[in-house]
Amino acid sequence: MIQTALIRNAHQDLVADAAYDMYGLYLATCGLDQRIKVWSLEESSGTWNLEDEWKAHDAAISKIDWAHAEFGQIIATSSFDRTVRIWEQVQFTQEANGNGGASSSTSSGPNATCRWAERAVLTEAKGSVRAVQFAPHHFGLKLASISTDNLLRIYECLEQPSLTSWQLADEVDVLALPTSAPRTSSLSQSIATTTPTQTSLTLDGTSTTSLTASLLAAQQQQQQSQAPQQNRPGAGVREADGGWCIAWCKDRYWGEVIAVGSGTSGVIRIIQFSPHRRPQTLLALEATGSNSFSSGISNSLGRSGGSRSGAAGLAGGSGFASSKDDDEHNTAYSVTSVAWAPSCGRSFHLIATGSRDGKVRIWKVKPPPPSANSSGFDDQDASMDTLEERWNASLVGEFDDHKTHVGRVEWNITGTVLASSGNDGRVRLWKQTVGGIWRSAGHVSVEQADPSLPGDVDMAENTGVE
Amino acid sequence: MPGNEANSLNLLPPLFEAGNLEEFQQAGQSVSLTLSPRSNSFATFATPLKTDANTRVAQDSAYDQDIYPASWDKPPTGERRTLITDTSVIFAACRSVFERAKDEGPDVMRSSENLATFRKLASDYVLHLQDSWVHATQLMSNPDGNPHFDGEHYRSLYVSLSLFRTLYLPEDGVEDVPVGDELLDWLNTHFIEPSTEDGDQLSSLEHPWEDELFWPYLTRATVRGLLKSSIFFLRSLSSHPSENLQRIADRLVGLLEKHPRQIQFSTEREFFTASRRWKDRAKALRLELDRVPEDDRNDGYENWWENVSDILGILEGREEILERVCVAVGGGWKEIVCTYGVWIDVGLRRSELPDVVGRTLSNVPPDPTDAEDSLHAELMQGRTKHALAIAAKIDNWLAAHVADLMVPIGLLDTEIDDITGLSIRDTYVLNYADYLHSDPGLWRLTVDYLCTCGDIGKEMADQILLRVPLGLGDLPSGRNRQEHGENLESEAEDGDLSGTVKELNATCFDYGREPTRRTICRIAARKLTKLKKYGLAVAYSRSAEDWLGLGHIIDSLMEEYILHGPLRYVQLIADVTPSLQELRTEIGPRGVFMHRMMFAVRYAEFHQRNVQGDRENAALDLISLFEEELAPRSWWGVVLYDAIPFLQSEHHKYLSMDAVRLLLRRLEEVSLAAKQGCGEDYLTILTQILKVGSVKDALSQLDTLRLALARYYAWSILITPRISGRTSVKVI
């Protein structure tokens, strides 16, 4: 690992989020100082130059994301001022022609030829907007946001060149969303847990609907009753109950699918949106509190994950209620970050989560085989469902190396490297070994190097500080 | 190691002192990150510990914050980059041989012809590794030189791949032959012992046996089959005080001079017979050695008899002596195994090697701290999967290229792992490709390697391809833009503006990545539109069959007219027309965009003729926009306004009665719509062009048209018979 540069004095307060554009040539950062800064990479020297900066929100910014390059240079930000804002890069000369935006750029250098202009303000949220993410480009210029009002919102841009008109296409109360699928659904939903005997418990949409619904209701009640009693740092009275994080499924095949983390139940819900029916939960990813694997132990976990999942799925709904109930009591933390790896031709998806229980988790999520969906099996066939025809998940990695809250997980573009960061002041990387086991692949720390430890000296020598 | 060793880095400047995490947290701080899609890098930054609405940070953290970009792989430079680039060509050749032969079954794949080809390719790899070793060593001796890896690293790769070639890719593709000589060759090439310096020093002495190095040197030279050295020093014993030793040394010289080597015989049977007879002679010499009296066995410097006995024991083919001697001279298990086929079992086959190695290793284990030694042990035992795992720790270049060679020669099963969805070979090649992504400039190679790894590799390649900067104005501002920006215009004229896009297109085409190619074209079209390179933009939109994007390009072109007027518009449309004309002849679901495009072109033709003074045809063009219903409603006001001069000419009457009536009808429709409050639909663009304040103002500008139409109509009635039809008439 080498430090390649240093952007000095980037913000005047802590940086809440940063995101690279699709080509990695720009870096957009935002902070508690309510400002957005866009940095451009000088490829020859590897240094980052300030391209533009402006005050963007009336409260701290929580998240920043770039749209696909197909739509131009567009940024979305979410903020504690309860808004999502859309920004577009405009050429300097064009700005003079009046592109309609109100750029409030203040301190760009003399070299800057681009400015950023506000294009839209989305104000529907009734609470802080914690996360915003653009949809994969094949769904058009859309974005999803999650806020502390627990609502997941999907917006669609109606007039692309101008970017000013955004329609609230969907609004879902994440916790109230039933997990039972409509009878006409071609996809059933599942609940995955890591309990060895109940790793991935699959329920079809017909016979166990009431059970699932009552469980979810119980779950919600539990969260509500637990929330005020929580006394962990960062878990506010109501805030922690609200929505935390979202990640779009990058695959086109399954339509618009989003993983959402909300509340303190430690559950990630995978929600499918469809123009033909109401949003439905395909799967809930839940790690039971009793499972605490070190890196070493989770190696064997990784190996056996798939088979355990299979066994649990086949077990059907029996015994679900009691075991889940027990697990629920152990689970009271927020999943603060979720990342959906690009599937890249794999027959499964990888979803990573970072939570306040100090764990980084990697889930292997298997959708039903394409044939099951395309053949459109109906309810009559539902009782004949085999495991392969449903979404199911297994935990293939669980790491407590951060020890404290994990604030961020993110995949690289091919889904081969997972990065996580936590309150231990470290960024950690995770890679899969040849046998499919996820292992630590190093870490970066902002702690001063301990001169007595070997290894870091070489790194420092490589540091090219601006 | 490149990208596959767990390692750590402390960023500079640090945010808290060693051991002071608690203080850092108490100040309300944590860290976060974002990964770069460009390369194997990320940015780290201090972030608030709490993320609630009322987030307020402790005062002491509200100070300037730095952002730390870092990479988990060091991008390859210098000799490393050369190796990567050069060996990618060999890799491609390997794949092409493999692809050709794979359909013909494993027997054909392992035919001696194919094996010889793979040996040749492996030898090419070995040569490049040797070059890198030399290159890196030279760089190390140069004060300014800063090799990516030291020479030792490449030596290790060179030695290991050479061993792999020796073991698994025999000369001429013939496997089932004694392997002793080849192994000894490998050992002597890569682990040179005894040292030349020792030999030089000893040979300069009058009585070399008096030196403590003498017997170890002589023994090791003999073990290594360096018989010229052995014979030279044995001959030097002719002046040794012991006559017994003189005689026996002389007999040993005679024996060694006749040592049968495989290469001297045309058949194995002859070789084995000669070897057996030769060993019998050695055993005969043992009888003579045993007869040397005890008191003549030590010359005061050394017990020469024991040393001669060891040498003779090896010649006799006694395994326990070879093992003991090799360990004593510091040779280890490798020396034992590589000389075994020369001294102990001259018929040793490759297939028997794992047994011999296993036996040897149980007595003389490899050095567990030395990855290279362990790798050699695994390779010699035929444990290919273990060998790859160790190779990957040394360098993922090695693991990838060895794994790639292993598959065609049947050393590695190609089954897909249930957990990863990948074969072993693909896993190592993907790891290497992942590492190549540390340098975005190596995207071509990254994609080449990825695309040999099935669908998963190809879809990963899509991700890489999509993130190659197109060089179309997406170069960031600042110095970059200044450096490159000035060239944009000239490049465009040279047709090189889209060089990278063309290359990406070709690569996508080669690997059948059509959806990716289309996405790249769509992005290119968008960027080119921004650069006002409408001709290229239309070409790429068309290539992507992105009709919506085409619509946006036409909108941008029309915007050009609104902003800059007809002259510029006509020029821009001229760029686009050839593409559009080709589009017209193609079949496809273009519908509404085609219609808008036709309007854009025909409207430009009108202005072109008008500017050139061909007003008669210009008038016809203008009217045809209504007649053929090409003009979108939003442009009716503009087209109507454009008609005014043609009605006001005192010398020419350009319009037919039908045309006038048509204009009148359209004008009526616009006026009616305006009265009903829908004027924007027809007049907004005219409002912009005339730079008037409102739709109402624009409509009043069209009053001139109404008047002109009325006058024209009235006059026309007077001369009706002469201006019927569609041609203009000259007023006499």
HADDOCK unambig.tbl for C-alpha pairs under 7 A between the chains (distance, minus, plus):
assign (segid A and resid 1 and name CA) (segid B and resid 7 and name CA) 6.74 0.50 0.50
assign (segid A and resid 1 and name CA) (segid B and resid 8 and name CA) 6.49 0.50 0.50
assign (segid A and resid 1 and name CA) (segid B and resid 9 and name CA) 6.07 0.50 0.50
assign (segid A and resid 1 and name CA) (segid B and resid 71 and name CA) 5.56 0.50 0.50
assign (segid A and resid 1 and name CA) (segid B and resid 72 and name CA) 4.16 0.50 0.50
assign (segid A and resid 1 and name CA) (segid B and resid 73 and name CA) 5.75 0.50 0.50
assign (segid A and resid 1 and name CA) (segid B and resid 74 and name CA) 6.73 0.50 0.50
assign (segid A and resid 2 and name CA) (segid B and resid 9 and name CA) 6.86 0.50 0.50
assign (segid A and resid 2 and name CA) (segid B and resid 70 and name CA) 5.59 0.50 0.50
assign (segid A and resid 2 and name CA) (segid B and resid 71 and name CA) 5.34 0.50 0.50
assign (segid A and resid 2 and name CA) (segid B and resid 72 and name CA) 6.43 0.50 0.50
assign (segid A and resid 2 and name CA) (segid B and resid 74 and name CA) 6.63 0.50 0.50
assign (segid A and resid 3 and name CA) (segid B and resid 11 and name CA) 6.63 0.50 0.50
assign (segid A and resid 3 and name CA) (segid B and resid 69 and name CA) 6.15 0.50 0.50
assign (segid A and resid 3 and name CA) (segid B and resid 70 and name CA) 4.06 0.50 0.50
assign (segid A and resid 3 and name CA) (segid B and resid 71 and name CA) 6.27 0.50 0.50
assign (segid A and resid 4 and name CA) (segid B and resid 69 and name CA) 5.68 0.50 0.50
assign (segid A and resid 4 and name CA) (segid B and resid 70 and name CA) 4.86 0.50 0.50
assign (segid A and resid 4 and name CA) (segid B and resid 71 and name CA) 6.56 0.50 0.50
assign (segid A and resid 5 and name CA) (segid B and resid 68 and name CA) 6.42 0.50 0.50
assign (segid A and resid 5 and name CA) (segid B and resid 69 and name CA) 5.39 0.50 0.50
assign (segid A and resid 5 and name CA) (segid B and resid 70 and name CA) 6.87 0.50 0.50
assign (segid A and resid 6 and name CA) (segid B and resid 66 and name CA) 6.93 0.50 0.50
assign (segid A and resid 6 and name CA) (segid B and resid 67 and name CA) 5.98 0.50 0.50
assign (segid A and resid 6 and name CA) (segid B and resid 68 and name CA) 4.94 0.50 0.50
assign (segid A and resid 6 and name CA) (segid B and resid 69 and name CA) 6.18 0.50 0.50
assign (segid A and resid 7 and name CA) (segid B and resid 66 and name CA) 5.45 0.50 0.50
assign (segid A and resid 7 and name CA) (segid B and resid 67 and name CA) 4.93 0.50 0.50
assign (segid A and resid 7 and name CA) (segid B and resid 68 and name CA) 6.35 0.50 0.50
assign (segid A and resid 8 and name CA) (segid B and resid 66 and name CA) 4.71 0.50 0.50
assign (segid A and resid 8 and name CA) (segid B and resid 67 and name CA) 6.72 0.50 0.50
assign (segid A and resid 9 and name CA) (segid B and resid 64 and name CA) 4.71 0.50 0.50
assign (segid A and resid 9 and name CA) (segid B and resid 65 and name CA) 4.90 0.50 0.50
assign (segid A and resid 9 and name CA) (segid B and resid 66 and name CA) 4.88 0.50 0.50
assign (segid A and resid 10 and name CA) (segid B and resid 64 and name CA) 6.78 0.50 0.50
assign (segid A and resid 10 and name CA) (segid B and resid 65 and name CA) 5.55 0.50 0.50
assign (segid A and resid 10 and name CA) (segid B and resid 66 and name CA) 5.22 0.50 0.50
assign (segid A and resid 10 and name CA) (segid B and resid 67 and name CA) 6.42 0.50 0.50
assign (segid A and resid 11 and name CA) (segid B and resid 64 and name CA) 5.57 0.50 0.50
assign (segid A and resid 11 and name CA) (segid B and resid 65 and name CA) 5.18 0.50 0.50
assign (segid A and resid 12 and name CA) (segid B and resid 62 and name CA) 6.46 0.50 0.50
assign (segid A and resid 12 and name CA) (segid B and resid 63 and name CA) 5.29 0.50 0.50
assign (segid A and resid 12 and name CA) (segid B and resid 64 and name CA) 4.22 0.50 0.50
assign (segid A and resid 12 and name CA) (segid B and resid 65 and name CA) 5.99 0.50 0.50
assign (segid A and resid 13 and name CA) (segid B and resid 61 and name CA) 6.97 0.50 0.50
assign (segid A and resid 13 and name CA) (segid B and resid 62 and name CA) 4.58 0.50 0.50
assign (segid A and resid 13 and name CA) (segid B and resid 63 and name CA) 5.41 0.50 0.50
assign (segid A and resid 13 and name CA) (segid B and resid 64 and name CA) 5.91 0.50 0.50
assign (segid A and resid 13 and name CA) (segid B and resid 65 and name CA) 6.11 0.50 0.50
assign (segid A and resid 14 and name CA) (segid B and resid 46 and name CA) 5.90 0.50 0.50
assign (segid A and resid 14 and name CA) (segid B and resid 47 and name CA) 5.09 0.50 0.50
assign (segid A and resid 14 and name CA) (segid B and resid 48 and name CA) 6.03 0.50 0.50
assign (segid A and resid 14 and name CA) (segid B and resid 62 and name CA) 6.71 0.50 0.50
assign (segid A and resid 14 and name CA) (segid B and resid 65 and name CA) 6.18 0.50 0.50
assign (segid A and resid 15 and name CA) (segid B and resid 45 and name CA) 6.53 0.50 0.50
assign (segid A and resid 15 and name CA) (segid B and resid 46 and name CA) 6.07 0.50 0.50
assign (segid A and resid 15 and name CA) (segid B and resid 47 and name CA) 4.99 0.50 0.50
assign (segid A and resid 16 and name CA) (segid B and resid 47 and name CA) 5.26 0.50 0.50
assign (segid A and resid 16 and name CA) (segid B and resid 48 and name CA) 6.55 0.50 0.50
assign (segid A and resid 18 and name CA) (segid B and resid 34 and name CA) 6.12 0.50 0.50
assign (segid A and resid 19 and name CA) (segid B and resid 34 and name CA) 5.89 0.50 0.50
assign (segid A and resid 20 and name CA) (segid B and resid 36 and name CA) 5.87 0.50 0.50
assign (segid A and resid 22 and name CA) (segid B and resid 37 and name CA) 6.49 0.50 0.50
assign (segid A and resid 22 and name CA) (segid B and resid 467 and name CA) 6.21 0.50 0.50
assign (segid A and resid 23 and name CA) (segid B and resid 37 and name CA) 6.21 0.50 0.50
assign (segid A and resid 23 and name CA) (segid B and resid 38 and name CA) 5.56 0.50 0.50
assign (segid A and resid 23 and name CA) (segid B and resid 467 and name CA) 4.89 0.50 0.50
assign (segid A and resid 23 and name CA) (segid B and resid 468 and name CA) 6.53 0.50 0.50
assign (segid A and resid 23 and name CA) (segid B and resid 469 and name CA) 5.95 0.50 0.50
assign (segid A and resid 24 and name CA) (segid B and resid 36 and name CA) 5.46 0.50 0.50
assign (segid A and resid 24 and name CA) (segid B and resid 37 and name CA) 5.37 0.50 0.50
assign (segid A and resid 24 and name CA) (segid B and resid 38 and name CA) 4.62 0.50 0.50
assign (segid A and resid 25 and name CA) (segid B and resid 476 and name CA) 6.90 0.50 0.50
assign (segid A and resid 40 and name CA) (segid B and resid 476 and name CA) 5.40 0.50 0.50
assign (segid A and resid 40 and name CA) (segid B and resid 477 and name CA) 6.85 0.50 0.50
assign (segid A and resid 41 and name CA) (segid B and resid 476 and name CA) 6.64 0.50 0.50
assign (segid A and resid 42 and name CA) (segid B and resid 480 and name CA) 5.98 0.50 0.50
assign (segid A and resid 51 and name CA) (segid B and resid 477 and name CA) 6.82 0.50 0.50
assign (segid A and resid 69 and name CA) (segid B and resid 523 and name CA) 6.25 0.50 0.50
assign (segid A and resid 70 and name CA) (segid B and resid 522 and name CA) 6.36 0.50 0.50
assign (segid A and resid 70 and name CA) (segid B and resid 523 and name CA) 4.62 0.50 0.50
assign (segid A and resid 80 and name CA) (segid B and resid 53 and name CA) 5.41 0.50 0.50
assign (segid A and resid 111 and name CA) (segid B and resid 477 and name CA) 6.51 0.50 0.50
assign (segid A and resid 111 and name CA) (segid B and resid 478 and name CA) 4.67 0.50 0.50
assign (segid A and resid 112 and name CA) (segid B and resid 477 and name CA) 5.62 0.50 0.50
assign (segid A and resid 112 and name CA) (segid B and resid 478 and name CA) 5.97 0.50 0.50
assign (segid A and resid 113 and name CA) (segid B and resid 477 and name CA) 6.18 0.50 0.50
assign (segid A and resid 128 and name CA) (segid B and resid 53 and name CA) 6.10 0.50 0.50
assign (segid A and resid 234 and name CA) (segid B and resid 50 and name CA) 4.77 0.50 0.50
assign (segid A and resid 234 and name CA) (segid B and resid 51 and name CA) 6.59 0.50 0.50
assign (segid A and resid 234 and name CA) (segid B and resid 52 and name CA) 6.86 0.50 0.50
assign (segid A and resid 236 and name CA) (segid B and resid 52 and name CA) 6.82 0.50 0.50
assign (segid A and resid 239 and name CA) (segid B and resid 52 and name CA) 6.40 0.50 0.50
assign (segid A and resid 344 and name CA) (segid B and resid 456 and name CA) 5.45 0.50 0.50
assign (segid A and resid 344 and name CA) (segid B and resid 459 and name CA) 4.74 0.50 0.50
assign (segid A and resid 344 and name CA) (segid B and resid 460 and name CA) 5.43 0.50 0.50
assign (segid A and resid 345 and name CA) (segid B and resid 455 and name CA) 5.67 0.50 0.50
assign (segid A and resid 345 and name CA) (segid B and resid 456 and name CA) 4.36 0.50 0.50
assign (segid A and resid 345 and name CA) (segid B and resid 459 and name CA) 5.73 0.50 0.50
assign (segid A and resid 346 and name CA) (segid B and resid 421 and name CA) 6.51 0.50 0.50
assign (segid A and resid 346 and name CA) (segid B and resid 456 and name CA) 5.93 0.50 0.50
assign (segid A and resid 407 and name CA) (segid B and resid 32 and name CA) 6.88 0.50 0.50
assign (segid A and resid 408 and name CA) (segid B and resid 32 and name CA) 6.24 0.50 0.50
assign (segid A and resid 410 and name CA) (segid B and resid 35 and name CA) 6.96 0.50 0.50
assign (segid A and resid 412 and name CA) (segid B and resid 35 and name CA) 6.33 0.50 0.50
assign (segid A and resid 412 and name CA) (segid B and resid 37 and name CA) 6.79 0.50 0.50
assign (segid A and resid 413 and name CA) (segid B and resid 37 and name CA) 5.93 0.50 0.50
assign (segid A and resid 413 and name CA) (segid B and resid 463 and name CA) 6.42 0.50 0.50
assign (segid A and resid 414 and name CA) (segid B and resid 460 and name CA) 5.46 0.50 0.50
assign (segid A and resid 414 and name CA) (segid B and resid 463 and name CA) 6.71 0.50 0.50
assign (segid A and resid 421 and name CA) (segid B and resid 31 and name CA) 6.28 0.50 0.50
assign (segid A and resid 421 and name CA) (segid B and resid 32 and name CA) 5.36 0.50 0.50
assign (segid A and resid 421 and name CA) (segid B and resid 33 and name CA) 6.71 0.50 0.50
assign (segid A and resid 422 and name CA) (segid B and resid 30 and name CA) 6.64 0.50 0.50
assign (segid A and resid 422 and name CA) (segid B and resid 31 and name CA) 6.30 0.50 0.50
assign (segid A and resid 423 and name CA) (segid B and resid 30 and name CA) 4.76 0.50 0.50
assign (segid A and resid 423 and name CA) (segid B and resid 31 and name CA) 6.51 0.50 0.50
assign (segid A and resid 423 and name CA) (segid B and resid 49 and name CA) 6.92 0.50 0.50
assign (segid A and resid 424 and name CA) (segid B and resid 21 and name CA) 6.91 0.50 0.50
assign (segid A and resid 425 and name CA) (segid B and resid 30 and name CA) 5.67 0.50 0.50
assign (segid A and resid 425 and name CA) (segid B and resid 31 and name CA) 5.34 0.50 0.50
assign (segid A and resid 426 and name CA) (segid B and resid 31 and name CA) 6.65 0.50 0.50
assign (segid A and resid 434 and name CA) (segid B and resid 424 and name CA) 6.85 0.50 0.50
assign (segid A and resid 434 and name CA) (segid B and resid 427 and name CA) 6.25 0.50 0.50
assign (segid A and resid 436 and name CA) (segid B and resid 419 and name CA) 5.66 0.50 0.50
assign (segid A and resid 436 and name CA) (segid B and resid 420 and name CA) 5.33 0.50 0.50
assign (segid A and resid 440 and name CA) (segid B and resid 6 and name CA) 6.75 0.50 0.50
assign (segid A and resid 441 and name CA) (segid B and resid 5 and name CA) 6.60 0.50 0.50
assign (segid A and resid 441 and name CA) (segid B and resid 6 and name CA) 4.42 0.50 0.50
assign (segid A and resid 441 and name CA) (segid B and resid 7 and name CA) 6.83 0.50 0.50
assign (segid A and resid 442 and name CA) (segid B and resid 6 and name CA) 4.38 0.50 0.50
assign (segid A and resid 442 and name CA) (segid B and resid 7 and name CA) 4.46 0.50 0.50
assign (segid A and resid 442 and name CA) (segid B and resid 8 and name CA) 5.28 0.50 0.50
assign (segid A and resid 443 and name CA) (segid B and resid 7 and name CA) 6.57 0.50 0.50
assign (segid A and resid 443 and name CA) (segid B and resid 8 and name CA) 4.85 0.50 0.50
assign (segid A and resid 443 and name CA) (segid B and resid 9 and name CA) 6.58 0.50 0.50
assign (segid A and resid 444 and name CA) (segid B and resid 8 and name CA) 5.57 0.50 0.50
assign (segid A and resid 444 and name CA) (segid B and resid 9 and name CA) 4.77 0.50 0.50
assign (segid A and resid 444 and name CA) (segid B and resid 10 and name CA) 5.81 0.50 0.50
assign (segid A and resid 444 and name CA) (segid B and resid 11 and name CA) 6.93 0.50 0.50
assign (segid A and resid 445 and name CA) (segid B and resid 9 and name CA) 6.27 0.50 0.50
assign (segid A and resid 445 and name CA) (segid B and resid 10 and name CA) 4.86 0.50 0.50
assign (segid A and resid 445 and name CA) (segid B and resid 11 and name CA) 6.10 0.50 0.50
assign (segid A and resid 446 and name CA) (segid B and resid 10 and name CA) 5.84 0.50 0.50
assign (segid A and resid 446 and name CA) (segid B and resid 11 and name CA) 5.28 0.50 0.50
assign (segid A and resid 446 and name CA) (segid B and resid 14 and name CA) 4.97 0.50 0.50
assign (segid A and resid 446 and name CA) (segid B and resid 15 and name CA) 5.32 0.50 0.50
assign (segid A and resid 446 and name CA) (segid B and resid 16 and name CA) 6.79 0.50 0.50
assign (segid A and resid 447 and name CA) (segid B and resid 10 and name CA) 6.39 0.50 0.50
assign (segid A and resid 447 and name CA) (segid B and resid 14 and name CA) 5.27 0.50 0.50
assign (segid A and resid 447 and name CA) (segid B and resid 15 and name CA) 5.91 0.50 0.50
assign (segid A and resid 447 and name CA) (segid B and resid 16 and name CA) 5.07 0.50 0.50
assign (segid A and resid 447 and name CA) (segid B and resid 17 and name CA) 5.78 0.50 0.50
assign (segid A and resid 447 and name CA) (segid B and resid 18 and name CA) 5.65 0.50 0.50
assign (segid A and resid 448 and name CA) (segid B and resid 10 and name CA) 6.51 0.50 0.50
assign (segid A and resid 448 and name CA) (segid B and resid 14 and name CA) 4.82 0.50 0.50
assign (segid A and resid 448 and name CA) (segid B and resid 16 and name CA) 6.02 0.50 0.50
assign (segid A and resid 448 and name CA) (segid B and resid 17 and name CA) 4.85 0.50 0.50
assign (segid A and resid 448 and name CA) (segid B and resid 18 and name CA) 4.91 0.50 0.50
assign (segid A and resid 449 and name CA) (segid B and resid 10 and name CA) 5.64 0.50 0.50
assign (segid A and resid 449 and name CA) (segid B and resid 18 and name CA) 6.40 0.50 0.50
assign (segid A and resid 450 and name CA) (segid B and resid 18 and name CA) 6.08 0.50 0.50
assign (segid A and resid 456 and name CA) (segid B and resid 8 and name CA) 6.71 0.50 0.50
assign (segid A and resid 456 and name CA) (segid B and resid 9 and name CA) 5.72 0.50 0.50
assign (segid A and resid 456 and name CA) (segid B and resid 10 and name CA) 6.54 0.50 0.50
assign (segid A and resid 459 and name CA) (segid B and resid 9 and name CA) 5.94 0.50 0.50
